[in-house]
Amino acid sequence: MKEYILLIDTSDAKGLVYNVSKVLFANNLNIEQNSEYVEPDSKKFFMRTIISGEIHKDLLLKELREILPKESQITLHERLKKDIVILATKESHVLGDLLIRYIDGELNANIKAVIGNHEYLRDLVEKFNIPFYCISAEDMERETHEELVIKQIKEFNPDLIVLAKYMRILTPGFVKHFPKKVLNIHHSFLPAFIGANPYKQAHHRGVKIIGATAHYVTDDLDEGPIIFQDIVRVDHNYTWQDMRRAGRNVEKVVLSNALELLLEEKVFVHGNKTVIL
């Protein structure tokens, strides 16, 4: 039996869960899983429900709109694997981890292609029988390069775009093409340790925590809504190389966890933060 994911983002009101459940019951649908949350400051209501049964989508959405506040955002999708495109540069640790999870069946997605701005990762990607496209940025204006990348991405019409240590700053023009579709990962030293060799800088400062942050890409560099974070503790015994190794391990875990949340449609964007259900 088919499963669907119902997402509701609306103003809080009395009886919302009851009214939604009543509509689902009237349509002979079964609730397999349900989560809801009310944001206390804005009084916004968020609900994620997995339902099963034979759905008449237009009718169900119409009935839900009739019992929910007018400004409600309602989405309903069949629970299927999503298509993703990965962008990468030279670092292989995050990309390699995603490829292994994909081949092992741990990634609930179809990787349609990997696009790089160097040839460096072609051999790795093609070992997994995934198409690799190199679009070099050398001797090319940023906007011209982005136009080529955008054109290549759109050939696959992906649900999500994953930046696996893609070392190019994306312009607002790029983000505009793929709103709430681009996932990025960075080490959590930003902005304290920017530029080259952040782990050397962190080592010199004697940091005690190394972390990573996965977030949506927006027009504001590395300031998009945060989806997942994690840390590992370090001490004076760590060399900067040890710190880099620990940081790369955290980056792999954080990106894969964030991607899983997006693939399962568990992420609501609320202002510049997220609600995870």
N, C-alpha and C positions, 0 to 999 in steps of 0.2 A: 504494500500500500504506500502511495506517495506521501512524503512529508513536506511541509511548508514552514517557512519562518515568517511570522507576523511581527512587525515592529511598529510600535505606536509611540509618538512623541507629542505630548499635548500639555495643556494646563491641568493642574490637579483639580479634581471635583469628586464629590461624594458618589460612591457606587460605580466607579469606572470599571474595576475588575469584574464586578457582578454583571454589569451591562454587556461587557465584551464577551464574557463567558456565556451569557444567555444567547447572544447572537450565534456564537459558535455551536452551542448545543442545538439551536433551532435549525442549523444547517447540517445537522448530523455529523459534526466534526469532533474528533477526540483531541483533548489537550494532552500531549505527551510530556511537555515540560513548560514551566512558566516562571518568569522572574519579573519583578517590578521594583521601581525605586522612585521616591519623590524627593527632589532636590529642595532642601528646606528654605533656602533664601529666595529662589525664584518661583517656588511652588510649581515646578515643572514635573510632569509625570512621564516616566519611561517604562515601557513594557515590551518584553521579548517573549514570544510564545511559539513553541513548536507544536504544530497541529498535523493531524493525519486524517485522510478520508478523501472523498471525491469532492473537489472544490469547483464551484462556479465563481470564478474570481471577480468578475464585474459585479455580480449580485452581492457577494459577500462584502466587497469594499463599499458598495452603496449603502448596505445596511449598517456597516460600522460607522460611516460618516454621519448617518442620521442620529446615532446615539452618542457621538463624541463631540466635544467643542469644535466650533467651526475652523479654528486655526490648526487643527490636528494634522500631523504628518503621519501618514499610514503607508507602509510598504508591505508587500506580500510576495515572497519568492519561493519557488520550489527549491527544496534543499538539495542542491547539486554541486558538483565540483566547479570551482571558479577558474577562469583562465587568467594566468598571470604572465607578465613579461618582466624579466630581470635586467637591470642596468648595472654594469660593473666596469672597473678600470684595470687595476693590476693585482690588488690584494685578493687572495684566493680563499681565505679561511671562512668567511661568511657565505660566499657563493658555494664553495665546496660542501659545506654543511647542509645547505638547502637542497643541493643536488642529491646528496646521499639520502636525506629524508624522503625526497621525491621518489627515488628508485626503490626505497624500502617500503613505500606505501604509507609513510607517516605524514605526508603532506597532502591535505585534501584539496588538491589543485591540479590543473594541467599547466605545466610550464611550456608556453608556446614558443619562446625564444629567449636568448640572452643577447643583449646588445652591449658592446664595449666600445670605448674610444681608443683602445689599443688592441693589438693582436695577441697580447700576452696570455689570455685565458682561453683562447680558441681550443687548444688541445684538450684541456680539462673538460670543457663543455661538450665537445664532440664525442668524448669517451662515453657520455651518457645518452648519445643519439638525440641531442637537442640542438636545433639550429643556432648557430652563432653568427652575428652580424657585427662587423667592425666598421664604425663610422668615425674616422679619425678627425680630430679637431685641429690638427696641425695646419698652420697657415690658413686658418679659416676664422671669420668673424663668429662670435658667440651665437648671434641670432641665426646665422646661416646654418651653423652646425646643429642647433636645436631644431630648426625646421626639418632637417633631414632625419633627425632622431624621431621627431613627432610623426613624420610621414611613415617611418618604418613601424613604429608602435601601432599606429592606427590600422595597419594592414592586418593585425591580429585582434583588434577590438577587445583588449583585455579588460577584465573586471578590476584588476589591481596592477600597479607598477611597483616593483620592489627595487630600491636602491641598495645594492649589496656592496657597500663601500665605493659607490660611484663618486669619483673625486672631481665633480664638476658642479659649480653653483648654478642652480636652475633659475631662470628668469621668471618674472610674473607671467610673461607670455606663455611659457611652458605650463605653469601651474594652472592657468586659465583653461587650458585644453582638457585637464584631467582633475577636476575638483574632487577632493576627498578620495582620491584614488592612488596617491603616491605615498609610499611608506619608506621612511629613512631610518638609518641607525647611525649613532655617533657615540663616541666615548663621552663620559659625563664630566670631563675636565673643562669642557667649554662653559663659560668663556674664560676661565682662569688660565688655561693652558692652550692657547691658540697657536696656529702656525705649525712649523716643523717640529718633529720629535716631542710630542706632548708627554710621552712617558719619561723622557729624560728630564723634562721640566718638573714633572711630578716627583720624580726620584730626588731631585735636588731640593725640593720643598719638603720632603719627608712625609708625603701623604700617607694616610692610614686606610683609605677606602678607594677602590677602583670600581667604576661602574659603567653602565651603558644605558642609553635612552633610545627607544624607538618611538617615532612620532610621525604624524601626518606632515607632509611638506606644504608649506604656505608661502606667501610672498615674503614673510619675515624669516630670515635665515635661522634655521635650527630652533624656531620658536613656535612651531605648530603644536596642536593638541597632542599631549603625551598619551601613548597607548600602553607601553610596558617599560618598566625599569628594573634593574637588578644591580647588586654590588657583590664584591668579594673583598675581604679584609686583607691588608698587607702590612708588613712591618719593616724595620730597619734591615732585616736579613735579605730582603729582596733587592736584586740588582734592577736596573731599569729594563733589562731584557726580560727578567722574570715578571716585572710589572706588565710589560707589553704582552707577554704570553697569557698572563691572567686576564688582561683586558680583552684580548681577542676571544678567549673562551666565553667571557661574559657577553660579548657582542653577539656571538653565535646563538646563545640561548635566548637572549632578549629579542633578537630579530625573529627567530622562529616562533617564539611565544606570541609576539605581537601579530605576526602573520596569521597564526592559527585563530586568534580572536577575530581578525577581520574576515577570514574565510568562513567562520561560523556566524558572522554578522552579529557579534556580541558588543560592538562598539557604537555608542551614540556620541555625536559631537554636540557639546553644550557650551556655547561661547568659545573660549580658547582652551577648554579642557574636555575630558571625555568621561562618559559614564559607561562602565563595563558591566554587562549583564550576561 
